[in-house]
């Protein structure tokens, strides 16, 4: 195999990866994709389009080389399709440095496209289970509203005066939070679950502000989140403690020191969590206000803070999910009760 052939083969493989990544996401999480932030759908489209363009141009370059070979000509002349080591000798108006620059650019571009394919596959959301989807149905107690930026669980009857803006964990289907968050709305609290750009809360650290502004009838706010979502929520709370009264951490902890923040804080974690381990939570104590309330749910794992099935790297639960989630909800309600009491 010549270097030229190897280069075109590599291009074809990257093109197929760009096409396969969104196809795999849609095949395994198609129901989740339309309900996430629009950036996920855009990423899938960009990956598929890039793969199609790369595959078509590679096939055309391959055919052009074969025609030239059949006509008795030399290998393909230097172009954007040429492998870095296969460029023809430099003409007087194309010095060697320019050829090397074009070859380097082609290699870097192909590497970036490979990264795009890998990122598209990695960002596949963990889809919500049936238990979570059942909790999304509105009834006489709770109205469930979906918008471009979030799901809102709105208590029916009296207008809520205390609310929670919640950021899901990384790559977790926002709908998976419903079974844990809906019971909070059933107790009279407004709860907003954010659709995070690409499923990563830190991509939009101030997203909570837009949700708070949309419900201006709420007088007291808590922010919170699961795992990386809790990290984003803690950063927002620390920066906006004049607007935020409480912080709810589900299997999470802050990145920096917020021990001086004027906030009511509750940390709820699982004893068997393999991702946010008990040691991680213990190490974060110095970064949280002295009055923080800690609840360790015995036997619970990372994936019990939402309903999306097992998660790689997590621990092994020793308690039923429903039992653990009842404790998670109770600890969360306790914080909201404190926030509501002022």
C-alpha positions as CSV (number, residue, x, y, z in Angstrom):
1,X,0.0,0.0,0.0
2,X,1.4,3.4,-1.0
3,X,1.4,6.3,1.3
4,X,-1.2,8.0,-0.9
5,X,-3.5,4.9,-0.6
6,X,-3.0,4.8,3.1
7,X,-3.9,8.5,3.4
8,X,-7.1,8.1,1.4
9,X,-8.0,4.9,3.5
10,X,-7.5,6.9,6.7
11,X,-9.8,9.7,5.3
12,X,-12.4,7.1,4.5
13,X,-12.2,5.6,8.0
14,X,-12.6,9.0,9.6
15,X,-15.6,9.7,7.3
16,X,-17.3,6.5,8.3
17,X,-16.7,7.3,12.0
18,X,-18.3,10.7,11.5
19,X,-21.3,9.0,10.0
20,X,-21.4,6.1,12.5
21,X,-21.3,8.3,15.6
22,X,-24.6,10.1,15.2
23,X,-26.2,7.0,13.7
24,X,-25.3,5.1,16.9
25,X,-26.6,7.9,19.1
26,X,-29.9,8.0,17.3
27,X,-30.1,4.2,17.3
28,X,-29.6,3.9,21.1
29,X,-31.0,7.2,22.4
30,X,-33.3,8.5,19.7
31,X,-36.1,9.1,22.2
32,X,-33.9,11.3,24.3
33,X,-32.3,13.5,21.7
34,X,-35.3,15.7,20.8
35,X,-35.8,16.6,24.5
36,X,-32.3,17.7,25.2
37,X,-30.7,21.1,24.5
38,X,-30.7,21.9,20.8
39,X,-26.9,21.8,20.6
40,X,-26.9,18.0,20.8
41,X,-29.0,17.7,17.7
42,X,-26.8,20.3,16.0
43,X,-23.7,18.3,16.9
44,X,-25.2,15.1,15.4
45,X,-26.1,17.0,12.2
46,X,-22.6,18.6,11.9
47,X,-20.9,15.2,12.4
48,X,-23.1,13.5,9.8
49,X,-22.6,16.3,7.3
50,X,-18.8,16.4,7.8
51,X,-18.7,12.6,7.3
52,X,-20.7,12.8,4.1
53,X,-18.6,15.5,2.6
54,X,-15.3,13.8,3.6
55,X,-16.5,10.5,2.2
56,X,-17.6,11.9,-1.1
57,X,-14.4,13.9,-1.6
58,X,-12.3,10.9,-0.7
59,X,-14.1,8.6,-3.2
60,X,-13.7,11.3,-5.9
61,X,-10.0,11.5,-5.2
62,X,-9.7,7.7,-5.3
63,X,-11.4,7.6,-8.7
64,X,-9.3,10.4,-10.0
65,X,-6.1,8.5,-9.0
66,X,-7.4,5.3,-10.7
67,X,-8.1,7.1,-13.9
68,X,-4.7,8.7,-14.0
69,X,-3.1,5.3,-13.3
70,X,-5.2,3.7,-16.0
71,X,-4.1,6.5,-18.4
72,X,-0.4,5.8,-17.5
73,X,0.0,9.0,-15.6
74,X,1.7,9.6,-12.3
75,X,-0.1,9.6,-9.0
76,X,-2.4,12.4,-8.1
77,X,-1.1,15.9,-8.3
78,X,-0.8,17.8,-5.1
79,X,-4.1,19.0,-3.8
80,X,-6.0,19.2,-0.6
81,X,-6.6,15.4,-1.0
82,X,-3.0,14.5,-1.2
83,X,-1.3,12.6,1.6
84,X,1.4,14.6,3.4
85,X,4.2,12.4,2.0
86,X,2.8,11.9,-1.5
87,X,2.9,15.5,-2.8
88,X,4.6,15.9,-6.2
89,X,7.8,17.8,-6.5
90,X,7.4,21.5,-5.8
91,X,7.0,23.7,-8.8
92,X,8.8,27.1,-8.8
93,X,5.7,28.9,-7.6
94,X,4.9,26.2,-4.9
95,X,8.0,26.1,-2.7
96,X,8.6,23.1,-0.4
97,X,7.5,25.1,2.7
98,X,4.1,25.7,1.2
99,X,3.7,22.0,0.4
100,X,4.7,21.1,4.0
101,X,2.2,23.6,5.4
102,X,-0.6,22.2,3.3
103,X,0.3,18.7,4.3
104,X,0.4,19.7,7.9
105,X,-3.0,21.4,7.6
106,X,-4.6,18.4,6.0
107,X,-3.3,16.2,8.8
108,X,-4.5,18.5,11.6
109,X,-7.9,18.9,9.9
110,X,-8.3,15.1,9.7
111,X,-7.3,14.8,13.4
112,X,-9.9,17.4,14.4
113,X,-12.6,15.5,12.4
114,X,-11.6,12.3,14.3
115,X,-12.0,14.2,17.6
116,X,-15.4,15.4,16.4
117,X,-16.5,11.8,15.8
118,X,-15.3,10.7,19.2
119,X,-17.0,13.6,21.0
120,X,-20.3,13.0,19.2
121,X,-20.3,9.4,20.4
122,X,-19.2,10.2,23.9
123,X,-21.9,12.9,24.3
124,X,-24.7,10.4,23.8
125,X,-27.1,11.0,26.7
126,X,-28.0,8.2,29.2
127,X,-31.7,7.8,28.3
128,X,-34.4,8.2,30.9
129,X,-36.1,5.0,32.0
130,X,-39.8,4.3,32.0
131,X,-40.1,5.3,35.7
132,X,-38.8,8.8,34.9
133,X,-41.0,9.1,31.8
134,X,-44.0,8.2,33.9
135,X,-43.2,11.0,36.3
136,X,-43.3,13.5,33.4
137,X,-47.1,13.1,33.0
138,X,-49.1,16.0,34.4
139,X,-51.9,15.4,36.8
140,X,-54.2,17.3,39.2
141,X,-51.2,18.0,41.5
142,X,-48.4,19.0,39.1
143,X,-48.3,20.6,35.6
144,X,-45.2,19.5,33.6
145,X,-44.1,22.1,31.0
146,X,-41.4,21.6,28.4
147,X,-39.6,24.5,26.7
148,X,-36.4,24.9,24.7
149,X,-34.3,25.4,27.8
150,X,-35.9,23.2,30.5
151,X,-38.6,21.1,32.0
152,X,-40.7,22.8,34.7
153,X,-42.7,21.0,37.4
154,X,-45.3,23.5,38.4
155,X,-47.6,22.9,41.4
156,X,-51.2,23.4,40.6
157,X,-53.3,25.6,42.9
158,X,-51.5,28.3,44.9
159,X,-48.7,30.2,43.1
160,X,-45.3,28.8,44.3
161,X,-43.1,31.3,46.1
162,X,-40.0,29.0,46.5
163,X,-38.3,27.3,43.6
164,X,-35.4,25.1,42.7
165,X,-33.3,25.3,39.5
166,X,-31.7,21.9,38.9
167,X,-28.8,20.9,36.6
168,X,-28.7,17.2,35.6
169,X,-25.4,15.2,35.7
170,X,-23.2,15.1,32.7
171,X,-24.7,13.4,29.6
172,X,-27.8,12.5,31.6
173,X,-31.2,12.8,29.8
174,X,-32.9,15.7,31.5
175,X,-36.1,13.7,31.7
176,X,-34.3,11.2,33.9
177,X,-34.5,13.6,36.8
178,X,-38.3,13.6,36.9
179,X,-38.8,10.8,39.5
180,X,-36.6,12.7,42.0
181,X,-37.8,16.2,41.2
182,X,-41.5,15.8,40.7
183,X,-42.2,14.9,44.4
184,X,-40.7,18.3,45.3
185,X,-43.3,20.0,43.1
186,X,-46.0,17.9,44.7
187,X,-45.1,19.6,48.0
188,X,-45.7,23.0,46.5
189,X,-42.3,24.0,45.2
190,X,-41.5,25.1,41.6
191,X,-38.8,22.9,40.1
192,X,-37.0,23.6,36.9
193,X,-34.7,21.0,35.3
194,X,-32.3,22.5,32.8
195,X,-31.5,21.2,29.4
196,X,-27.8,21.8,29.4
197,X,-25.8,22.5,26.1
198,X,-24.4,19.2,24.9
199,X,-25.6,17.7,28.2
200,X,-22.7,19.3,30.1
201,X,-23.7,21.9,32.8
202,X,-20.4,23.7,32.7
203,X,-20.9,24.7,29.1
204,X,-23.4,27.3,30.3
205,X,-22.7,28.1,34.0
206,X,-25.2,31.0,34.1
207,X,-28.1,29.1,32.6
208,X,-29.9,29.1,36.0
209,X,-30.4,32.8,35.8
210,X,-32.6,32.6,32.7
211,X,-34.8,30.0,34.4
212,X,-35.1,32.2,37.5
213,X,-36.0,35.2,35.3
214,X,-38.7,33.2,33.6
215,X,-40.6,32.6,36.9
216,X,-40.5,36.0,38.4
217,X,-43.3,35.2,40.9
218,X,-40.9,33.1,42.9
219,X,-39.4,35.0,45.8
220,X,-36.8,32.5,47.1
221,X,-34.6,30.3,45.0
222,X,-32.4,27.3,45.5
223,X,-30.1,25.9,42.8
224,X,-28.8,22.4,42.7
225,X,-27.7,19.5,40.6
226,X,-26.5,16.0,40.3
227,X,-22.7,15.3,39.9
228,X,-21.2,17.8,37.4
229,X,-24.6,19.6,37.5
230,X,-24.1,20.2,41.2
231,X,-20.6,21.6,40.5
232,X,-22.1,24.1,38.1
233,X,-24.9,24.9,40.5
234,X,-22.4,25.5,43.4
235,X,-20.4,27.9,41.2
236,X,-23.5,29.8,40.2
237,X,-24.7,30.0,43.9
238,X,-21.3,31.3,45.0
239,X,-21.4,34.0,42.4
240,X,-25.0,35.0,43.0
241,X,-25.6,34.4,46.7
242,X,-27.6,37.7,46.7
243,X,-30.2,36.1,44.4
244,X,-29.9,32.5,45.6
245,X,-30.9,31.3,49.1
246,X,-30.0,27.6,49.0
247,X,-27.8,25.0,47.3
248,X,-28.7,21.3,46.9
249,X,-25.9,19.0,46.0
250,X,-26.8,15.5,44.8
251,X,-23.7,13.3,44.7
252,X,-21.6,16.4,44.1
253,X,-19.3,19.0,45.6
254,X,-18.0,22.5,44.7
255,X,-14.8,23.0,42.8
256,X,-13.6,25.9,45.0
257,X,-13.9,27.4,48.4
258,X,-17.4,28.7,49.1
259,X,-17.3,28.3,52.8
260,X,-18.1,32.1,53.3
261,X,-21.3,32.0,51.1
262,X,-24.5,33.1,52.8
263,X,-26.4,30.0,51.7
264,X,-28.4,27.1,53.1
265,X,-26.7,24.0,51.8
266,X,-27.6,20.4,51.7
267,X,-25.2,17.6,50.5
268,X,-26.9,14.3,49.7
269,X,-24.7,11.4,48.7
270,X,-24.7,7.6,48.4
271,X,-22.5,5.3,50.5
272,X,-21.8,3.1,47.5
273,X,-21.3,5.8,44.9
274,X,-18.3,4.8,42.7
275,X,-18.1,8.2,40.9
276,X,-18.6,10.8,43.6
277,X,-17.2,8.7,46.4
278,X,-17.7,9.2,50.1
279,X,-14.1,10.3,50.3
280,X,-14.8,13.0,47.7
281,X,-17.7,14.3,49.7
282,X,-15.7,14.3,52.9
283,X,-12.9,16.1,51.3
284,X,-15.3,18.9,50.2
285,X,-16.5,19.8,53.7
286,X,-13.9,22.5,54.1
287,X,-15.2,24.2,50.9
288,X,-18.8,24.4,52.1
289,X,-20.5,26.6,54.7
290,X,-20.2,25.4,58.3
291,X,-23.9,24.9,58.6
292,X,-24.2,22.5,55.6
293,X,-26.4,19.5,56.2
294,X,-25.0,16.2,55.1
295,X,-27.1,13.2,54.3
296,X,-25.5,9.9,53.3
297,X,-28.0,7.5,51.8
298,X,-26.9,4.0,52.9
299,X,-26.5,1.6,50.0
300,X,-27.2,4.2,47.2
301,X,-25.0,4.7,44.1
302,X,-24.5,7.6,41.7
303,X,-27.2,6.5,39.3
304,X,-29.9,6.5,41.9
305,X,-30.1,10.3,41.9
306,X,-31.9,10.1,38.5
307,X,-33.4,7.3,36.5
308,X,-31.2,6.4,33.6
309,X,-30.0,2.9,34.3
310,X,-26.5,1.8,35.4
311,X,-23.5,4.0,34.8
312,X,-20.0,2.8,34.0
313,X,-17.6,3.2,36.9
314,X,-20.5,3.4,39.5
315,X,-20.6,1.2,42.6
316,X,-22.9,-1.7,43.4
317,X,-26.1,-0.7,45.2
318,X,-27.2,-2.5,48.4
319,X,-30.6,-1.0,48.7
320,X,-33.6,-0.8,46.3
321,X,-33.7,2.3,44.1
322,X,-37.1,3.4,45.3
323,X,-36.0,3.2,49.0
324,X,-32.9,5.3,48.3
325,X,-34.8,7.9,46.2
326,X,-37.3,8.3,49.0
327,X,-34.4,9.4,51.3
328,X,-33.0,11.6,48.6
329,X,-36.4,13.3,48.1
330,X,-36.8,13.7,51.9
331,X,-33.4,15.4,52.3
332,X,-34.1,17.6,49.3
333,X,-37.5,18.7,50.7
334,X,-35.8,19.5,54.0
335,X,-33.6,22.0,52.3
336,X,-36.5,23.6,50.4
337,X,-38.5,23.9,53.6
338,X,-35.6,25.8,55.1
339,X,-35.3,28.1,52.1
340,X,-39.1,28.7,52.1
341,X,-38.9,29.6,55.8
342,X,-36.3,32.2,55.1
